[in-house]
Amino acid sequence: MTIHEFGKHNEKVIVLIHPSIVMWDYFEYVIPALAKKYHVIVPALPGYDTESKGDFTSVEDIAIELSTWLVQNNLYEVECLYGCSMGGSMVIRMLADNWLRVKHAVIDGGITPYKLPWIITRFIAIKDFCLIYAGKLGGAKLLEKAFDTDELTEEDIKYAADVLDFISAKTIWRTFESCNNYSMPKYINQDCKHIEYWVADKEVKARKNDVKYVKRIFPQTIFRKIKDVGHGGLAPFNPEKFVRGIEFVCGEGSYNCEDFGGQD
């Protein structure tokens, strides 16, 4: 796992964890603005790291690896821990492990473990794997048919196809199998007093069970609906809105009612 750092001269640390089927450059449009104020840390996750060969491991292992790196580098106090989708799963697990002093956390459309019989989770994992692997085999044209890509340009679809060409079948399988079924500690003692779960207004139904899960394990969580955004679409397609949201979470600035729904 390669760690990319920006704004190292700044005191406050922000960690950004990317979703699946993208690389760490998912955050390329928000890094310049955030690095003016914060020490921005963006890991290239195993299996999605062009600088280090290997496959995706698991949500649990990556959460421990990233927490260990932060502690070893004396970065155990994090101003904001952010993760989207797959990255949100890792934020959830890192918060549950409670190795770091996290002042603020954002789980953006984060995926939570299924509470279903084992055999059903296997069928779901196989379905997800086949859908994504079909895109890997068929390239951009097949990928476009496999997903609702109304908001994606040809360049965006080409980027996703290039990522799929790079990652292995093992990484695809482990990504979905782990994100849907990662384990959590039996007892969760979380010190972070400010946790937000962001739900894009176009994915409210899809994230219904995830919201319920987060409400149960982190009852202090604030839930916000983001307007005019699809799953994972905030940082790459609405970078200014993303930066405003992170700054507000960190106690700077304010939410614009045109951007975010009210607190739930």
C-alpha positions as CSV (number, residue, x, y, z in Angstrom):
1,M,0.0,0.0,0.0
2,T,1.6,3.2,-1.2
3,I,0.8,6.3,0.9
4,H,0.6,9.7,-0.9
5,E,1.0,12.8,1.2
6,F,0.3,16.5,0.4
7,G,0.6,19.6,2.5
8,K,2.9,17.9,4.9
9,H,3.8,21.3,6.5
10,N,0.2,21.6,7.8
11,E,-0.6,20.4,11.3
12,K,-4.1,19.0,10.9
13,V,-4.3,15.6,9.2
14,I,-7.0,14.4,6.8
15,V,-7.1,10.8,5.6
16,L,-9.0,10.1,2.3
17,I,-9.8,6.5,1.4
18,H,-11.0,5.8,-2.1
19,P,-13.8,3.5,-3.3
20,S,-13.5,0.4,-5.4
21,I,-12.9,0.3,-9.1
22,V,-10.9,3.6,-8.9
23,M,-7.3,4.5,-8.0
24,W,-6.1,7.0,-5.4
25,D,-6.3,9.7,-8.0
26,Y,-10.1,9.6,-7.4
27,F,-9.3,12.6,-5.1
28,E,-7.1,14.5,-7.6
29,Y,-9.6,17.4,-7.9
30,V,-9.9,18.0,-4.1
31,I,-6.3,17.5,-3.0
32,P,-5.0,20.9,-4.1
33,A,-7.6,22.8,-2.2
34,L,-7.4,20.7,1.0
35,A,-3.6,20.6,1.0
36,K,-3.6,24.4,1.5
37,K,-4.9,23.9,5.0
38,Y,-4.4,20.2,5.9
39,H,-1.8,17.5,5.8
40,V,-3.7,15.2,3.3
41,I,-3.0,11.5,3.3
42,V,-4.3,9.3,0.5
43,P,-3.5,5.6,0.5
44,A,-3.4,3.6,-2.7
45,L,-5.1,0.5,-1.5
46,P,-3.7,-3.0,-2.1
47,G,-4.8,-4.3,-5.5
48,Y,-5.4,-0.8,-6.7
49,D,-1.8,0.4,-6.3
50,T,0.1,0.9,-9.5
51,E,3.4,1.3,-7.5
52,S,3.2,-1.9,-5.5
53,K,2.2,-5.3,-6.9
54,G,-0.4,-7.4,-5.0
55,D,-4.0,-8.1,-4.6
56,F,-6.7,-6.6,-2.4
57,T,-6.6,-8.3,1.0
58,S,-9.5,-7.4,3.2
59,V,-11.2,-4.5,4.9
60,E,-9.9,-5.7,8.3
61,D,-6.3,-6.1,7.2
62,I,-6.2,-2.8,5.3
63,A,-7.8,-0.9,8.3
64,I,-5.1,-2.3,10.6
65,E,-2.3,-1.6,8.0
66,L,-3.3,2.0,7.6
67,S,-3.8,2.6,11.3
68,T,-0.4,1.1,12.0
69,W,1.3,3.4,9.4
70,L,-0.3,6.5,10.9
71,V,0.7,5.5,14.4
72,Q,4.3,4.7,13.3
73,N,4.5,8.1,11.7
74,N,3.3,9.9,14.8
75,L,0.0,10.8,13.0
76,Y,-2.2,9.1,15.6
77,E,-4.4,12.2,15.9
78,V,-6.6,12.6,12.8
79,E,-8.6,15.7,12.2
80,C,-10.9,14.0,9.6
81,L,-11.1,10.4,8.5
82,Y,-13.0,10.1,5.3
83,G,-13.9,7.1,3.2
84,C,-16.3,6.6,0.3
85,S,-18.1,3.3,-0.4
86,M,-15.4,0.6,0.0
87,G,-13.3,3.3,1.7
88,G,-16.3,4.0,4.0
89,S,-16.2,0.3,5.1
90,M,-12.6,0.9,6.2
91,V,-13.5,4.0,8.1
92,I,-16.2,2.0,9.9
93,R,-13.7,-0.7,10.8
94,M,-11.0,1.8,11.8
95,L,-13.4,3.7,14.1
96,A,-14.5,0.3,15.6
97,D,-10.8,-0.6,16.2
98,N,-10.3,2.8,17.9
99,W,-6.5,2.8,17.5
100,L,-6.4,6.5,16.5
101,R,-7.7,9.7,18.0
102,V,-10.2,10.7,15.3
103,K,-11.8,14.1,15.9
104,H,-14.2,13.9,12.9
105,A,-15.2,11.1,10.6
106,V,-17.2,11.0,7.3
107,I,-18.6,7.7,6.0
108,D,-19.7,8.6,2.4
109,G,-22.1,5.9,1.2
110,G,-20.1,3.4,3.2
111,I,-20.8,-0.3,2.8
112,T,-21.7,-2.3,6.0
113,P,-21.6,-6.1,6.5
114,Y,-24.6,-8.1,5.4
115,K,-26.6,-9.7,8.2
116,L,-27.7,-12.6,6.0
117,P,-27.1,-16.4,6.0
118,W,-23.7,-17.4,4.7
119,I,-25.0,-19.1,1.5
120,I,-27.0,-15.9,0.5
121,T,-23.9,-13.7,0.9
122,R,-22.0,-16.1,-1.4
123,F,-24.6,-15.7,-4.1
124,I,-24.5,-11.9,-3.8
125,A,-20.7,-11.9,-4.0
126,I,-20.8,-14.1,-7.1
127,K,-23.3,-11.9,-8.7
128,D,-21.3,-8.7,-8.0
129,F,-18.1,-10.4,-9.2
130,C,-19.6,-11.6,-12.5
131,L,-21.0,-8.1,-13.2
132,I,-17.6,-6.4,-12.6
133,Y,-15.5,-9.1,-14.2
134,A,-17.7,-8.9,-17.3
135,G,-16.6,-5.2,-17.6
136,K,-13.0,-6.3,-17.2
137,L,-13.4,-8.8,-20.1
138,G,-15.5,-6.6,-22.3
139,G,-13.9,-3.2,-21.7
140,A,-15.6,0.2,-21.9
141,K,-18.5,-0.8,-24.1
142,L,-19.6,-3.7,-21.9
143,L,-19.0,-1.7,-18.8
144,E,-21.3,1.0,-20.1
145,K,-24.1,-1.5,-20.5
146,A,-23.5,-3.0,-17.0
147,F,-23.9,0.2,-15.1
148,D,-26.2,3.2,-15.0
149,T,-23.7,5.6,-16.6
150,D,-26.0,8.5,-17.4
151,E,-23.8,10.9,-15.5
152,L,-20.5,9.5,-16.9
153,T,-18.6,10.8,-19.9
154,E,-16.8,8.6,-22.3
155,E,-13.6,9.6,-20.6
156,D,-15.0,8.5,-17.2
157,I,-16.0,5.1,-18.6
158,K,-12.6,4.7,-20.2
159,Y,-11.0,5.4,-16.9
160,A,-13.1,2.7,-15.2
161,A,-12.2,0.3,-18.0
162,D,-8.5,1.0,-17.5
163,V,-8.8,0.4,-13.8
164,L,-10.5,-2.9,-14.4
165,D,-7.8,-3.8,-16.9
166,F,-5.2,-3.2,-14.2
167,I,-6.8,-5.0,-11.2
168,S,-6.8,-8.7,-10.9
169,A,-9.8,-11.1,-10.7
170,K,-8.7,-11.9,-7.2
171,T,-8.9,-8.2,-6.3
172,I,-12.4,-7.9,-7.7
173,W,-13.6,-11.0,-5.8
174,R,-12.0,-10.0,-2.5
175,T,-13.2,-6.4,-2.8
176,F,-16.9,-7.3,-2.9
177,E,-16.6,-10.4,-0.7
178,S,-14.8,-8.4,2.0
179,C,-16.8,-5.2,1.9
180,N,-20.1,-7.1,2.1
181,N,-18.9,-9.5,4.9
182,Y,-16.1,-7.9,7.0
183,S,-16.0,-8.7,10.7
184,M,-16.5,-6.2,13.5
185,P,-15.2,-6.3,17.1
186,K,-17.7,-7.8,19.5
187,Y,-17.5,-4.7,21.7
188,I,-17.2,-1.3,20.1
189,N,-15.9,1.6,22.2
190,Q,-15.6,4.6,19.9
191,D,-14.2,7.9,21.2
192,C,-15.0,10.0,18.1
193,K,-17.7,12.4,19.0
194,H,-18.4,13.7,15.5
195,I,-19.3,11.0,12.9
196,E,-21.3,11.8,9.8
197,Y,-22.8,9.4,7.2
198,W,-23.4,11.1,3.9
199,V,-26.0,9.6,1.5
200,A,-26.3,10.8,-2.0
201,D,-29.9,11.5,-2.9
202,K,-29.7,9.1,-5.8
203,E,-28.8,6.2,-3.5
204,V,-31.1,6.6,-0.5
205,K,-32.9,3.3,-1.1
206,A,-29.7,1.4,-1.8
207,R,-28.1,2.6,1.4
208,K,-31.1,2.0,3.7
209,N,-29.7,-1.0,5.5
210,D,-26.2,0.6,5.8
211,V,-27.8,3.6,7.5
212,K,-29.6,1.3,9.9
213,Y,-26.4,-0.5,10.7
214,V,-24.4,2.7,11.3
215,K,-27.2,4.1,13.5
216,R,-26.9,1.0,15.7
217,I,-23.1,0.8,16.1
218,F,-22.4,4.5,16.2
219,P,-25.6,6.1,17.6
220,Q,-23.9,9.5,17.7
221,T,-23.8,9.6,13.9
222,I,-25.3,12.6,12.0
223,F,-26.9,11.6,8.7
224,R,-26.9,14.0,5.8
225,K,-28.4,13.7,2.3
226,I,-26.3,15.2,-0.5
227,K,-28.3,16.8,-3.3
228,D,-27.8,16.1,-7.0
229,V,-25.1,13.4,-6.5
230,G,-24.9,9.7,-7.3
231,H,-23.0,7.0,-5.3
232,G,-19.3,8.0,-5.2
233,G,-19.9,11.1,-7.3
234,L,-19.0,13.9,-4.8
235,A,-15.1,14.1,-5.0
236,P,-14.6,13.5,-8.7
237,F,-17.7,15.4,-10.1
238,N,-18.4,17.9,-7.4
239,P,-15.0,18.8,-5.9
240,E,-15.9,22.2,-4.6
241,K,-18.9,20.8,-2.8
242,F,-16.7,18.0,-1.4
243,V,-14.2,20.5,0.0
244,R,-16.9,22.7,1.6
245,G,-18.3,19.6,3.3
246,I,-15.0,18.4,4.7
247,E,-14.2,21.9,5.9
248,F,-17.5,22.2,7.7
249,V,-17.0,18.8,9.3
250,C,-13.7,20.1,10.6
251,G,-15.3,23.2,12.1
252,E,-14.5,25.6,9.3
253,G,-17.1,27.3,7.1
254,S,-20.7,26.1,6.8
255,Y,-22.9,23.8,4.8
256,N,-24.7,25.4,1.9
257,C,-28.4,24.4,1.8
258,E,-28.0,24.0,-1.9
259,D,-25.4,21.2,-1.3
260,F,-26.5,19.2,1.7
261,G,-29.8,18.3,3.2
262,G,-30.5,19.0,6.9
263,Q,-29.3,16.9,9.7
264,D,-31.3,13.7,10.3
